[in-house]
Amino acid sequence: MVLGFLPAGFAGLSLASKLLQVLAPKGFNKNEYNVVFNMRSNLTILLLGLVAVVLTGCASLRDSTAGLMGRTQAPDAVAGLSYGAIDALGAMDGACRRLAEAHRAERYVDQRQLREDWLPACRERIESVRQSRRLDRLVDDAYQAQQAHEAELARQRAERERVRRDMEAARREAEKRSEAAADEAQGRLRERLADAHILSILEDVPDQPLAFAVGQASERTMKNFLACLEVGYPNQGYEVDRGDDSLTVTARQADMLRGDVDIRARFVNVWDTWMLESLSVAELTARTPQDRFMLAQNLLAGHCYGIDNLMQRDAPATSDRS
């Protein structure tokens, strides 16, 4: 509008100049004409300036006036954050709130107060909240890490407990199988021992605990010992020599790995036990308590002693020489 208005103004100046020249009275000299013309020109320019001020609005005039009075509007952002972002951060308090209210109301504030008080205080508030948020995140991260660590420890403990339970269950199952196998082996052994021919041969001989030394009764009886020998080493028959307090039993042609050999055992009745006085396998004869025990244990190891364990505590004292 201003640019469109100016040519019309200047056209008015040209027209006024022509009218002055035509209508000027006689005696109206050129200098007087110029003075009047200049006055009219200055008035026109002043009017044009006023029109321009009106057209550009009152805002620039207000800004210029406020600037002259040391006042200004609140900034659109503080520390790179809009007032909405400051509020979302949780820093909308004190100076930040005053700045936001002034900005929302488009109110002018004192430049010095803005520069020296509100802006520094708001920036400090924003940084304080940011530091607090960072600290909260660090604390939360540490807590989450601790929770994860404790969860991992709990998982490991649960895994160890699961493995322990599985191993315990496997151990119990193995024990059950072992016990079942042992019971089955014991049952088969008892059946075989009950069928031993030597038992019918010595039916009228009193059965008493076996002993390898005087006064040291074994858990195994004399007849059980001879039946175990028969089960382990089947033979071709027996030769029995019985005295008042003695008994000699010879198993003829006992089947052993080294061939068919005689096994001879001589017992004496001492203190309600049948003490093994000597034990011979072919040409090998054990006469001391320790030798008799070791030979007897070796003979019964696989098929009888290894199943019923009845001779574990039968080892005679080394001082016995009987």
NUTI-692867 format. One line per 5 residues: their letters; for each residue x, y, z of N, C-alpha, C. Coordinates in Angstrom, 3 decimals, decimal comma. Example, Ala and Ser with C-alpha at 12.3 -4.5 7.8 and 13.67 -1.06 7.14 Angstrom:
2
as) 13,190/-5,690/7,800/12,300/-4,500/7,800/13,200/-3,300/7,800  12,850/-2,250/7,080/13,670/-1,060/7,140/12,900/0,030/7,870
//
This chain:
322
mvlgf) 0,825/-1,203/0,000/0,000/0,000/0,000/0,855/1,248/0,000  1,978/1,201/0,697/2,851/2,393/0,756/3,440/2,678/-0,595  3,923/1,590/-1,273/4,533/1,796/-2,584/3,496/2,284/-3,581  2,293/1,784/-3,426/1,238/2,273/-4,324/0,802/3,689/-4,012  0,994/4,082/-2,761/0,561/5,414/-2,352/1,554/6,505/-2,738
lpagf) 2,836/6,194/-2,756/3,877/7,202/-3,006/3,767/7,833/-4,384  3,593/7,095/-5,443/3,465/7,772/-6,751/2,326/8,749/-6,779  1,208/8,365/-6,134/0,087/9,316/-6,091/0,459/10,565/-5,339  1,257/10,428/-4,327/1,709/11,595/-3,560/2,570/12,499/-4,395  3,520/11,859/-5,050/4,404/12,684/-5,887/3,623/13,341/-7,039
aglsl) 2,617/12,607/-7,533/1,764/13,224/-8,569/1,048/14,429/-8,019  0,651/14,345/-6,750/0,008/15,494/-6,105/0,939/16,662/-6,005  2,201/16,392/-5,717/3,204/17,456/-5,651/3,353/18,143/-7,008  3,381/17,387/-8,070/3,532/17,962/-9,416/2,332/18,833/-9,776  1,129/18,320/-9,430/-0,083/19,075/-9,706/-0,128/20,360/-8,895
askll) 0,275/20,317/-7,661/0,283/21,528/-6,804/1,248/22,559/-7,344  2,371/22,039/-7,872/3,357/22,976/-8,420/2,785/23,732/-9,619  2,092/23,033/-10,478/1,510/23,670/-11,653/0,428/24,657/-11,252  -0,388/24,276/-10,250/-1,455/25,168/-9,817/-0,872/26,442/-9,225  0,195/26,317/-8,445/0,833/27,505/-7,870/1,344/28,422/-8,976
qvlap) 1,868/27,838/-9,996/2,401/28,669/-11,081/1,272/29,414/-11,810  0,148/28,755/-11,950/-0,966/29,375/-12,687/-1,711/30,396/-11,848  -1,941/30,001/-10,580/-2,803/30,810/-9,718/-2,040/31,852/-8,908  -0,728/31,781/-8,952/0,036/32,759/-8,143/-0,283/34,179/-8,615  -0,573/35,122/-7,723/-0,886/36,513/-8,108/0,326/37,196/-8,686
kgfnk) -0,003/38,195/-9,347/1,072/38,976/-9,917/1,905/39,571/-8,815  3,128/39,657/-9,032/4,057/40,160/-8,011/4,549/39,076/-7,075  3,967/37,874/-7,266/4,386/36,700/-6,439/5,625/36,143/-7,078  6,780/36,483/-6,426/8,047/36,131/-7,081/8,367/34,653/-6,915  9,423/34,306/-7,574/9,811/32,890/-7,598/10,253/32,391/-6,255
neynv) 10,936/33,200/-5,465/11,422/32,743/-4,133/10,247/32,429/-3,226  9,236/33,317/-3,250/8,067/33,061/-2,413/7,374/31,765/-2,846  7,338/31,576/-4,134/6,732/30,347/-4,654/7,482/29,129/-4,147  8,791/29,156/-4,155/9,608/28,014/-3,689/9,369/27,724/-2,214  9,254/28,766/-1,397/9,033/28,560/0,049/7,720/27,815/0,270
vfnmr) 6,688/28,286/-0,416/5,386/27,627/-0,240/5,437/26,194/-0,719  6,111/26,048/-1,860/6,208/24,672/-2,388/6,951/23,733/-1,449  8,037/24,198/-0,870/8,801/23,362/0,073/7,970/23,007/1,299  7,207/23,937/1,797/6,371/23,659/2,955/5,357/22,572/2,619  4,760/22,735/1,436/3,820/21,701/1,036/4,502/20,343/0,892
snlti) 5,723/20,302/0,372/6,458/19,033/0,204/6,742/18,392/1,552  7,204/19,190/2,493/7,514/18,627/3,832/6,266/18,075/4,498  5,156/18,764/4,331/3,908/18,299/4,916/3,477/16,971/4,298  3,663/16,875/2,980/3,304/15,617/2,298/4,148/14,450/2,783  5,456/14,708/2,919/6,375/13,644/3,387/6,007/13,209/4,794
lllgl) 5,662/14,167/5,652/5,273/13,827/7,036/4,025/12,977/7,031  3,079/13,334/6,168/1,862/12,529/6,088/2,148/11,102/5,613  3,055/11,029/4,625/3,439/9,681/4,141/4,070/8,849/5,246  4,918/9,492/6,086/5,556/8,757/7,199/4,541/8,251/8,180  3,532/9,090/8,474/2,497/8,657/9,415/1,715/7,485/8,851
vavvl) 1,427/7,543/7,539/0,729/6,423/6,903/1,527/5,142/7,011  2,854/5,231/6,819/3,711/4,030/6,905/3,674/3,441/8,304  3,695/4,298/9,327/3,647/3,801/10,716/2,353/3,072/10,960  1,239/3,649/10,483/-0,059/3,003/10,675/-0,107/1,669/9,968  0,431/1,617/8,728/0,388/0,394/7,941/1,218/-0,710/8,559
tgcas) 2,367/-0,437/9,145/3,226/-1,482/9,748/2,710/-1,906/11,102  1,735/-1,291/11,669/1,117/-1,697/12,926/1,791/-1,072/14,110  1,145/-1,344/15,256/1,655/-0,757/16,496/2,751/-1,578/17,137  2,977/-2,844/16,647/3,923/-3,745/17,321/5,330/-3,179/17,301  5,768/-2,757/16,093/7,140/-2,258/16,016/7,301/-1,003/16,847
lrdst) 6,258/-0,218/16,885/6,326/1,003/17,697/6,423/0,643/19,175  5,641/-0,386/19,545/5,678/-0,799/20,945/7,046/-1,370/21,298  7,619/-2,221/20,366/8,941/-2,798/20,615/9,982/-1,702/20,747  9,886/-0,757/19,859/10,875/0,321/19,915/10,743/1,100/21,207  9,503/1,359/21,597/9,282/2,107/22,840/9,768/1,326/24,044
aglmg) 9,451/-0,038/24,071/9,885/-0,875/25,195/11,391/-0,940/25,264  12,050/-1,069/24,095/13,501/-1,122/24,091/14,102/0,144/24,660  13,478/1,286/24,332/13,987/2,539/24,877/13,802/2,611/26,378  12,802/1,885/26,906/12,519/1,911/28,340/13,216/0,782/29,096  14,074/-0,036/28,415/14,823/-1,117/29,079/13,986/-2,339/29,374
rtqap) 12,962/-2,631/28,569/12,127/-3,789/28,777/12,092/-4,615/27,489  11,839/-5,920/27,642/11,820/-6,816/26,485/10,908/-7,984/26,772  10,585/-8,751/25,747/9,742/-9,930/25,926/10,574/-11,137/26,383  9,928/-12,078/27,038/10,601/-13,312/27,458/10,985/-14,126/26,230  12,123/-14,824/26,251/12,557/-15,612/25,089/11,644/-16,817/24,865
davag) 11,716/-17,352/23,635/10,884/-18,510/23,295/11,400/-19,797/23,926  12,689/-19,849/24,262/13,280/-21,073/24,829/14,378/-20,692/25,817  14,632/-21,578/26,747/15,702/-21,395/27,739/16,544/-22,666/27,756  17,861/-22,492/27,619/18,788/-23,635/27,596/18,404/-24,641/26,518  17,889/-24,132/25,389/17,524/-24,999/24,276/16,208/-25,712/24,439
lsyga) 15,446/-25,391/25,469/14,174/-26,064/25,724/13,025/-25,073/25,637  11,951/-25,493/24,970/10,728/-24,683/24,985/10,096/-24,804/26,366  9,118/-23,956/26,627/8,493/-23,994/27,943/7,707/-25,287/28,143  7,175/-25,839/27,044/6,514/-27,145/27,150/7,503/-28,237/27,535  8,710/-28,175/26,921/9,739/-29,163/27,246/10,233/-28,983/28,679
idalg) 10,349/-27,725/29,119/10,755/-27,461/30,504/9,736/-28,042/31,469  8,461/-27,899/31,139/7,405/-28,450/31,994/7,467/-29,971/31,998  7,676/-30,581/30,813/7,774/-32,040/30,729/8,981/-32,558/31,498  10,065/-31,773/31,520/11,265/-32,162/32,267/11,016/-32,127/33,771  10,049/-31,304/34,192/9,778/-31,174/35,621/10,475/-29,998/36,258
amdga) 10,923/-29,037/35,417/11,658/-27,876/35,926/10,810/-26,612/35,936  9,511/-26,747/35,699/8,644/-25,572/35,641/8,356/-25,068/37,055  9,266/-24,240/37,552/9,129/-23,726/38,915/9,953/-22,445/39,025  9,557/-21,552/39,919/10,331/-20,352/40,180/10,504/-19,483/38,960  11,771/-19,202/38,617/12,077/-18,315/37,505/11,550/-18,867/36,187
crrla) 11,621/-20,173/35,999/11,124/-20,770/34,764/9,620/-20,544/34,627  8,901/-20,672/35,729/7,462/-20,439/35,676/7,158/-18,971/35,357  7,911/-18,042/35,955/7,691/-16,614/35,681/7,977/-16,293/34,222  9,025/-16,882/33,668/9,345/-16,678/32,253/8,241/-17,233/31,368  7,741/-18,420/31,707/6,689/-19,034/30,898/5,420/-18,196/30,932
eahra) 5,075/-17,695/32,124/3,871/-16,869/32,230/4,024/-15,564/31,447  5,197/-14,923/31,525/5,432/-13,692/30,770/5,400/-13,959/29,270  5,964/-15,105/28,854/5,972/-15,448/27,429/4,562/-15,725/26,931  3,773/-16,436/27,731/2,409/-16,758/27,326/1,554/-15,493/27,233  1,759/-14,551/28,156/0,979/-13,301/28,154/1,583/-12,241/27,239
eryvd) 2,722/-12,547/26,593/3,442/-11,592/25,746/3,717/-10,293/26,518  4,056/-10,467/27,763/4,300/-9,318/28,638/5,773/-8,935/28,585  6,025/-7,663/28,616/7,400/-7,172/28,617/7,928/-7,169/30,048  9,204/-7,555/30,173/9,839/-7,623/31,487/11,126/-6,809/31,458  11,603/-6,531/32,627/12,824/-5,743/32,740/14,004/-6,531/32,185
qrqlr) 14,762/-5,904/31,261/15,879/-6,609/30,626/16,945/-7,029/31,635  17,245/-6,173/32,571/18,282/-6,504/33,552/17,837/-7,662/34,449  16,590/-7,615/34,903/16,077/-8,700/35,726/16,062/-10,005/34,940  15,707/-9,893/33,660/15,694/-11,084/32,813/17,100/-11,663/32,664  18,059/-10,796/32,403/19,429/-11,222/32,124/20,156/-11,712/33,371
edwlp) 19,966/-11,006/34,493/20,751/-11,300/35,686/20,038/-12,218/36,684  18,714/-12,370/36,553/17,984/-13,139/37,561/17,227/-14,311/36,936  16,210/-14,011/36,142/15,328/-15,064/35,691/16,018/-16,100/34,807  16,744/-15,652/33,789/17,388/-16,616/32,887/18,441/-17,468/33,594  19,394/-16,886/34,373/20,358/-17,747/35,093/19,676/-18,711/36,057
acrer) 18,648/-18,211/36,775/17,959/-19,067/37,734/17,229/-20,201/37,026  16,623/-19,928/35,884/15,908/-20,967/35,141/16,883/-21,995/34,569  18,012/-21,491/34,020/19,019/-22,430/33,498/19,546/-23,339/34,613  19,785/-22,741/35,785/20,273/-23,528/36,926/19,242/-24,572/37,338  17,966/-24,149/37,315/16,899/-25,089/37,660/16,849/-26,237/36,664
iesvr) 16,965/-25,937/35,386/16,948/-26,976/34,348/18,114/-27,939/34,528  19,315/-27,412/34,753/20,494/-28,260/34,928/20,372/-29,120/36,179  19,799/-28,513/37,252/19,612/-29,277/38,490/18,678/-30,461/38,261  17,579/-30,213/37,552/16,640/-31,296/37,282/17,274/-32,346/36,376  18,052/-31,888/35,377/18,737/-32,839/34,501/19,705/-33,718/35,295
qsrrl) 20,486/-33,090/36,200/21,402/-33,856/37,036/20,638/-34,858/37,893  19,505/-34,392/38,454/18,696/-35,291/39,269/18,175/-36,457/38,447  17,728/-36,156/37,208/17,247/-37,224/36,336/18,364/-38,203/35,996  19,576/-37,659/35,714/20,709/-38,548/35,417/21,033/-39,439/36,609  20,998/-38,821/37,814/21,265/-39,603/39,028/20,192/-40,673/39,215
drlvd) 18,933/-40,297/38,955/17,852/-41,281/39,071/18,060/-42,436/38,101  18,516/-42,094/36,879/18,760/-43,160/35,900/19,899/-44,059/36,348  20,962/-43,437/36,896/22,083/-44,245/37,383/21,648/-45,170/38,513  20,856/-44,604/39,431/20,358/-45,423/40,543/19,463/-46,540/40,017  18,598/-46,197/39,070/17,705/-47,209/38,496/18,498/-48,280/37,755
dayqa) 19,521/-47,841/36,991/20,355/-48,812/36,279/21,057/-49,737/37,259  21,589/-49,138/38,352/22,267/-49,957/39,367/21,291/-50,936/40,007  20,070/-50,452/40,269/19,054/-51,327/40,879/18,684/-52,464/39,925  18,493/-52,106/38,654/18,153/-53,135/37,678/19,276/-54,155/37,550  20,536/-53,659/37,566/21,679/-54,571/37,483/21,724/-55,492/38,697
qqahe) 21,461/-54,911/39,886/21,440/-55,717/41,099/20,335/-56,759/41,051  19,160/-56,331/40,568/18,048/-57,275/40,442/18,385/-58,400/39,473  19,024/-58,016/38,348/19,411/-59,030/37,365/20,438/-59,990/37,959  21,405/-59,412/38,737/22,429/-60,258/39,380/21,788/-61,222/40,373  20,870/-60,709/41,186/20,206/-61,567/42,162/19,353/-62,628/41,463
aelar) 18,717/-62,233/40,364/17,927/-63,209/39,605/18,822/-64,306/39,033  20,018/-63,909/38,555/20,956/-64,900/38,018/21,456/-65,827/39,118  21,753/-65,234/40,309/22,178/-66,077/41,430/21,067/-67,049/41,832  19,830/-66,529/41,848/18,702/-67,406/42,187/18,549/-68,516/41,151  18,747/-68,149/39,872/18,654/-69,163/38,820/19,738/-70,221/38,985
qraer) 20,969/-69,762/39,309/22,059/-70,705/39,511/21,796/-71,613/40,711  21,262/-70,990/41,810/20,945/-71,818/42,975/19,867/-72,844/42,637  18,855/-72,393/41,885/17,797/-73,321/41,494/18,345/-74,436/40,606  19,275/-74,060/39,710/19,875/-75,070/38,833/20,705/-76,061/39,634  21,494/-75,528/40,614/22,280/-76,444/41,456/21,359/-77,357/42,266
ervrr) 20,260/-76,771/42,776/19,323/-77,581/43,544/18,680/-78,643/42,666  18,355/-78,256/41,431/17,767/-79,234/40,510/18,746/-80,361/40,224  20,024/-80,002/39,977/21,042/-81,022/39,717/21,217/-81,913/40,943  21,221/-81,265/42,147/21,384/-82,053/43,373/20,232/-83,034/43,549  18,994/-82,531/43,297/17,835/-83,419/43,424/17,896/-84,554/42,413
dmeaa) 18,304/-84,210/41,171/18,410/-85,255/40,151/19,460/-86,290/40,541  20,612/-85,801/41,049/21,667/-86,738/41,450/21,211/-87,583/42,637  20,505/-86,934/43,581/20,005/-87,679/44,733/18,988/-88,728/44,298  18,111/-88,323/43,367/17,129/-89,285/42,864/17,825/-90,433/42,131  18,868/-90,086/41,337/19,609/-91,123/40,627/20,327/-92,042/41,612
rreae) 20,889/-91,435/42,695/21,582/-92,248/43,696/20,613/-93,208/44,388  19,433/-92,665/44,763/18,448/-93,529/45,418/17,985/-94,647/44,482  17,810/-94,279/43,206/17,392/-95,284/42,241/18,465/-96,353/42,077  19,741/-95,902/42,040/20,838/-96,860/41,923/20,908/-97,755/43,160  20,689/-97,136/44,336/20,694/-97,931/45,566/19,568/-98,962/45,548
krsea) 18,401/-98,522/45,062/17,290/-99,465/44,988/17,622/-100,620/44,058  18,213/-100,261/42,887/18,576/-101,327/41,948/19,633/-102,241/42,549  20,623/-101,616/43,258/21,680/-102,410/43,881/21,125/-103,308/44,971  20,224/-102,722/45,786/19,622/-103,518/46,852/18,777/-104,652/46,275  18,062/-104,317/45,182/17,249/-105,355/44,556/18,141/-106,458/43,994
aadea) 19,255/-106,032/43,358/20,178/-107,033/42,821/20,810/-107,850/43,944  21,165/-107,161/45,052/21,765/-107,877/46,190/20,761/-108,848/46,798  19,503/-108,390/46,932/18,480/-109,279/47,485/18,273/-110,493/46,582  18,292/-110,216/45,266/18,123/-111,321/44,328/19,290/-112,296/44,421  20,515/-111,725/44,516/21,696/-112,593/44,644/21,664/-113,369/45,962
qgrlr) 21,244/-112,705/47,033/21,127/-113,391/48,321/20,115/-114,524/48,237  19,018/-114,257/47,559/18,003/-115,302/47,426/18,530/-116,499/46,653  19,208/-116,214/45,536/19,766/-117,332/44,759/20,800/-118,107/45,575  21,641/-117,328/46,363/22,671/-117,991/47,171/22,036/-118,884/48,235  20,994/-118,366/48,894/20,348/-119,172/49,931/19,768/-120,465/49,336
erlad) 19,201/-120,348/48,136/18,645/-121,537/47,490/19,749/-122,550/47,182  20,872/-122,051/46,676/21,972/-122,968/46,329/22,594/-123,582/47,578  22,722/-122,744/48,634/23,291/-123,280/49,875/22,359/-124,326/50,492  21,065/-124,078/50,424/20,113/-125,039/50,994/20,156/-126,378/50,269  20,563/-126,333/48,982/20,630/-127,581/48,203/21,998/-128,252/48,282
ahils) 22,930/-127,692/49,064/24,284/-128,270/49,142/24,228/-129,682/49,731  24,934/-130,624/49,112/24,938/-132,032/49,529/25,578/-132,226/50,899  26,541/-131,360/51,254/27,237/-131,520/52,525/26,294/-131,381/53,717  25,219/-130,620/53,556/24,285/-130,411/54,660/23,580/-131,717/55,038  23,242/-132,519/54,056/22,603/-133,813/54,357/23,608/-134,791/54,949
iledv) 24,872/-134,679/54,524/25,901/-135,561/55,062/26,143/-135,274/56,539  26,154/-133,984/56,907/26,433/-133,586/58,295/25,148/-133,249/59,046  24,062/-133,886/58,650/22,783/-133,534/59,244/22,765/-133,750/60,759  23,446/-134,789/61,245/23,421/-135,083/62,677/24,552/-134,399/63,442  25,350/-133,564/62,743/26,438/-132,848/63,408/25,897/-131,483/63,842
pdqpl) 26,086/-131,124/65,108/25,591/-129,808/65,542/26,311/-128,675/64,806  25,488/-127,720/64,329/26,065/-126,571/63,612/26,403/-125,483/64,617  27,665/-125,027/64,593/28,124/-123,994/65,512/28,901/-122,949/64,715  29,111/-121,768/65,294/29,879/-120,741/64,571/31,276/-121,213/64,219  31,730/-120,784/63,079/33,100/-121,052/62,660/34,033/-120,138/63,432
afavg) 35,274/-120,577/63,675/36,280/-119,753/64,347/37,625/-120,017/63,689  38,411/-118,940/63,570/39,768/-119,083/63,026/40,811/-119,060/64,142  40,381/-118,661/65,340/41,236/-118,672/66,525/40,346/-118,960/67,730  40,947/-119,433/68,792/40,181/-119,802/69,980/39,448/-118,586/70,530  38,139/-118,758/70,775/37,351/-117,700/71,380/36,901/-116,595/70,431
qaser) 37,166/-116,709/69,138/36,781/-115,666/68,171/35,780/-116,252/67,181  34,508/-116,253/67,599/33,450/-116,842/66,769/33,174/-115,973/65,553  32,934/-116,630/64,425/32,621/-115,932/63,177/31,119/-115,758/63,045  30,729/-114,857/62,158/29,307/-114,702/61,833/28,825/-115,872/60,985  29,744/-116,580/60,348/29,401/-117,712/59,495/29,517/-119,014/60,306
tmknf) 28,617/-119,939/60,072/28,685/-121,239/60,772/29,577/-122,210/59,991  29,928/-123,309/60,655/30,779/-124,304/60,002/30,082/-124,914/58,796  28,801/-125,298/58,928/28,089/-125,905/57,813/27,916/-124,909/56,660  27,671/-123,636/56,975/27,549/-122,615/55,931/28,866/-122,479/55,186  29,970/-122,545/55,898/31,291/-122,457/55,272/31,499/-123,594/54,276
lacle) 31,178/-124,836/54,719/31,372/-125,991/53,833/30,399/-125,947/52,655  29,165/-125,468/52,875/28,197/-125,356/51,773/28,671/-124,315/50,755  29,270/-123,216/51,239/29,800/-122,199/50,317/30,926/-122,772/49,469  31,781/-123,597/50,077/32,852/-124,224/49,294/32,268/-125,116/48,198  31,186/-125,834/48,539/30,571/-126,724/47,550/29,921/-125,933/46,412
vgypn) 29,245/-124,809/46,757/28,604/-123,988/45,731/29,653/-123,397/44,795  30,788/-122,970/45,380/31,828/-122,346/44,560/32,644/-123,342/43,768  32,827/-124,515/44,332/33,694/-125,504/43,697/33,012/-126,871/43,766  32,135/-127,162/42,829/31,457/-128,469/42,827/32,479/-129,612/42,839  32,150/-130,682/43,569/33,118/-131,778/43,736/32,501/-133,114/43,343
qgyev) 33,330/-134,168/43,446/32,915/-135,521/43,066/32,491/-136,353/44,276  32,404/-135,737/45,446/31,979/-136,463/46,628/32,787/-136,059/47,855  32,335/-136,543/49,039/32,978/-136,160/50,289/33,535/-137,370/51,016  34,595/-137,084/51,793/35,145/-138,039/52,759/35,125/-137,347/54,108  34,434/-137,927/55,083/34,251/-137,309/56,384/34,878/-138,197/57,452
drgdd) 35,717/-137,582/58,295/36,343/-138,289/59,422/35,923/-137,542/60,681  35,117/-138,225/61,524/34,552/-137,564/62,692/35,072/-138,199/63,968  35,621/-137,359/64,884/36,056/-137,815/66,194/35,137/-137,269/67,266  35,604/-137,411/68,553/34,768/-136,917/69,645/34,602/-135,396/69,574  35,694/-134,673/69,411/35,646/-133,199/69,354/36,320/-132,659/68,095
sltvt) 36,378/-133,497/67,066/37,027/-133,065/65,832/36,220/-133,528/64,635  36,476/-132,851/63,531/35,777/-133,181/62,293/36,682/-132,805/61,135  36,907/-133,780/60,229/37,712/-133,523/59,030/36,850/-133,833/57,825  36,715/-132,864/56,918/35,895/-133,007/55,714/36,785/-132,781/54,505  36,780/-133,771/53,574/37,566/-133,648/52,343/36,630/-133,685/51,156
arqad) 36,666/-132,603/50,328/35,887/-132,551/49,092/36,764/-133,075/47,970  36,375/-134,228/47,393/37,188/-134,883/46,374/36,959/-134,238/45,006  38,104/-134,002/44,318/38,068/-133,516/42,936/37,203/-132,258/42,786  37,456/-131,254/43,651/36,735/-129,971/43,556/37,139/-129,256/42,277  36,152/-128,709/41,585/36,376/-128,064/40,286/36,896/-126,638/40,508
mlrgd) 38,204/-126,431/40,237/38,823/-125,116/40,368/39,479/-124,750/39,044  39,902/-123,510/38,905/40,518/-123,056/37,657/41,807/-123,817/37,364  42,516/-124,183/38,416/43,788/-124,896/38,225/43,591/-126,371/37,942  42,304/-126,804/37,989/41,988/-128,215/37,751/41,202/-128,801/38,914  41,009/-130,085/38,869/40,271/-130,767/39,937/41,238/-131,111/41,061
vdira) 40,994/-130,586/42,246/41,875/-130,798/43,399/41,015/-131,121/44,622  41,649/-131,668/45,653/40,970/-131,950/46,921/41,055/-130,717/47,827  39,960/-130,463/48,501/39,932/-129,394/49,505/39,624/-130,059/50,853  40,525/-129,874/51,835/40,370/-130,522/53,133/40,312/-129,470/54,233  39,338/-129,638/55,117/39,186/-128,734/56,254/39,072/-129,563/57,522
rfvnv) 39,901/-129,217/58,533/39,857/-129,929/59,818/39,375/-128,943/60,890  38,357/-129,346/61,651/37,760/-128,522/62,701/37,911/-129,225/64,050  37,989/-128,409/65,104/37,950/-128,928/66,478/36,874/-128,139/67,234  36,166/-128,835/68,087/35,078/-128,235/68,854/35,664/-127,570/70,097  35,693/-126,198/70,101/36,251/-125,436/71,215/35,266/-124,345/71,605
wdtwm) 34,832/-124,398/72,857/33,973/-123,345/73,403/32,766/-123,049/72,491  32,058/-124,075/72,154/30,841/-123,972/71,343/31,099/-123,354/69,972  32,280/-123,567/69,448/32,607/-123,146/68,076/33,326/-124,298/67,393  33,263/-124,313/66,091/34,091/-125,214/65,310/35,277/-124,408/64,797  36,434/-124,535/65,514/37,616/-123,789/65,123/38,298/-124,495/63,955
lesls) 38,566/-123,729/62,895/39,248/-124,280/61,725/40,725/-124,459/62,072  41,111/-125,678/62,312/42,493/-125,949/62,735/43,453/-125,934/61,556  43,004/-126,416/60,388/43,830/-126,369/59,185/42,927/-126,356/57,965  43,449/-125,797/56,861/42,711/-125,734/55,596/43,704/-125,980/54,473  43,394/-126,994/53,635/44,311/-127,383/52,563/43,600/-127,349/51,225
vaelt) 44,322/-126,868/50,224/43,866/-126,900/48,840/45,002/-127,537/48,056  44,760/-128,766/47,612/45,830/-129,534/46,973/47,000/-129,638/47,938  48,196/-129,224/47,505/49,368/-129,323/48,369/49,554/-128,113/49,274  48,691/-127,077/49,143/48,801/-125,862/49,953/48,009/-126,043/51,251  48,676/-125,820/52,416/48,024/-125,979/53,718/48,246/-124,727/54,560
artpq) 47,145/-124,191/55,105/47,223/-123,017/55,987/47,030/-123,496/57,418  48,021/-123,171/58,311/47,963/-123,690/59,661/47,802/-122,585/60,711  48,300/-121,382/60,484/48,156/-120,309/61,480/46,787/-119,658/61,318  46,275/-118,985/62,378/44,946/-118,341/62,256/44,868/-117,351/61,104  45,938/-116,536/60,952/45,911/-115,558/59,871/45,898/-116,220/58,499
drfml) 46,702/-117,257/58,333/46,755/-117,956/57,044/45,427/-118,655/56,752  44,846/-119,290/57,781/43,577/-119,983/57,590/42,479/-118,983/57,186  42,467/-117,823/57,859/41,453/-116,812/57,537/41,631/-116,306/56,107  42,860/-115,985/55,727/43,096/-115,441/54,388/42,737/-116,449/53,306  43,100/-117,741/53,499/42,780/-118,750/52,503/41,274/-118,974/52,417
aqnll) 40,612/-119,021/53,569/39,164/-119,211/53,571/38,466/-118,031/52,894  38,927/-116,825/53,193/38,322/-115,641/52,596/38,500/-115,632/51,090  39,673/-116,008/50,632/39,925/-116,035/49,188/39,075/-117,105/48,494  38,900/-118,258/49,154/38,099/-119,317/48,547/36,634/-118,912/48,403  36,132/-118,140/49,365/34,718/-117,763/49,341/34,458/-116,386/48,725
aghcy) 35,517/-115,704/48,277/35,405/-114,283/47,904/34,315/-114,018/46,872  34,325/-114,725/45,756/33,429/-114,358/44,662/32,005/-114,812/44,833  31,784/-116,052/45,233/30,456/-116,646/45,176/29,715/-116,635/46,504  30,368/-116,291/47,603/29,668/-116,347/48,886/29,999/-115,117/49,739  31,276/-114,935/50,060/31,684/-113,811/50,901/31,361/-112,478/50,225
gidnl) 31,520/-112,407/48,907/31,214/-111,169/48,192/29,741/-110,850/48,164  28,878/-111,791/48,593/27,434/-111,569/48,586/26,896/-111,335/49,988  27,291/-112,182/50,953/26,713/-112,050/52,291/27,619/-111,293/53,265  28,909/-111,107/52,911/29,847/-110,319/53,753/29,900/-110,811/55,205  29,716/-112,084/55,422/29,650/-112,584/56,797/31,018/-112,717/57,465
mqrda) 32,116/-112,548/56,723/33,445/-112,720/57,327/34,211/-111,402/57,432  33,517/-110,257/57,360/34,220/-108,970/57,381/34,934/-108,739/58,708  34,375/-109,231/59,807/34,964/-108,957/61,132/35,607/-110,210/61,730  35,963/-111,175/60,870/36,462/-112,449/61,391/37,976/-112,520/61,472  38,703/-111,509/61,006/40,170/-111,587/60,994/40,679/-111,777/62,412
patsd) 41,472/-112,822/62,686/41,950/-113,079/64,045/43,062/-112,114/64,419  43,239/-111,926/65,756/44,316/-111,091/66,234/45,655/-111,709/65,880  46,650/-110,820/65,601/47,961/-111,320/65,156/48,693/-112,106/66,232  48,293/-111,926/67,502/48,993/-112,614/68,582/48,562/-114,070/68,709  47,427/-114,423/68,041/46,935/-115,797/68,142/47,809/-116,726/67,321
rs) 48,253/-117,809/67,908/49,106/-118,774/67,209/48,459/-120,142/67,154  47,194/-120,246/67,525/46,518/-121,557/67,608/46,345/-122,163/66,219
//
